């Protein structure tokens, strides 16, 4: 395994989208084109499957150095209501474009720290969303909670407006690691909010665990999983720390590369963690995710309905995902669009009745086909290319690259069918990279991505 780690440990995307953001063709993008694809997608899908909403709540009281999300650090809670009012105005701008009342199938509050906001303000936000929208059949609402500041009042308020899933950021329970990443939270805090969520009636509780953190050892990973076992969350994200100080500024320069596990140590942390999670009863779901057999994510994998987008893995597919809030990304299936990142610019544009996007990408026919296959690999660990696709998309380059991976027992190729083997699952990003035609045609000139291992 170590030789494979050395061979395949290269910078690579996580493929929450294809094309990946650095390869978006912003010169061929416009707000008018985005609105056109948005309306088309809404008309095609709202009445049958509904739409997804992602709402970005960017405020945090302190900086966590492992985090790659767009955020504003502040302790001034008077920012809450003005921001939420702007989000609701933005939602109204979208609803003005729709031909009928939207049906929301999935809604996720991300951040930042959603529980930075007072419970009554979060309730105000959700009620405002559904003044001009309906809940689709089988809807699923979720939010990210910080164990240190998520209160029973937060959990109850969001439960009252339809939330049944919550994810708590754990990362690691070793205090030295927690201090390095500026996220000190005792196990007791996680235990308290997990049990409170269960008592209220949440049906899917998730924990996020990270390996590859500064000062982290295999023993730390095992002890974190042992403590996790005592709480048995319904699902887990167990993923690799992305060390990208050239992108994330001074936060990730608070420790040196020497403080980080080597690629081989990270892989051993992953393999050991994966083994322990399997012993506890968790099933591997796609890339970096695990769930109990009773959870909707596992059921979606078994039924073939597992989907992946900018919110990560989801239990059902919606063709249209609208992102609200500063820096949010929307996906019409035919194009991507990202909101401005500056809070001040975001509020100014919305106040002037302008949908606040600043860049995006219109998918080509080639993009759409490659996206389909990368989604299949990420969600099902297999995909099938037609002979015409192989010929039309000049995919012979990709299959030549995959032949070497087949020799390493990472995957099996049979004509146009690609099946990722158990040994190859840790290298799924590398396998998808073989089909990334944008990456093949133009390698990055600067460091854009974290290492795949």
Secondary structure, DSSP 8 states (H G I E B T S, - for coil): -HHHHHHH--B----SSSS-GGG--GGG--HHHHHHHHHHHHHHHTTTT-EEEEEEE-EESS--TT--S--EE---TTHHHHHHHHHHHHHHHHHHH-SS-EEEEEEEEEES-GGGS-HHHHHHHHHHHTTSEEEEEEEEEEEEE-TTT--HHHHHHHHHTTEEEEEEEEE---HHHHHHTT----HHHHHHHHHHHHHHT-SEEEEEEEES-TT--HHHHHHHHHHHHHH--SEEEEEE----HHHHGGGGGSS-GGGS--HHHHHHHHHHHHHHHHHHT-EEETTTEEE-TTSHHHHHHHHT--EEETTEEESS--S-EEEESTT-EEE-SSEEEEE-S-HHHHHHHHHTT---EEEEEE--HHHHHHHHHHHHHHHHSEEE--HHHHHHTTTHHHHHHHHHHHHTTSEEEETTEEEE-GGGGGGHHHHHHTT-HHHHHS--SS--S-B--
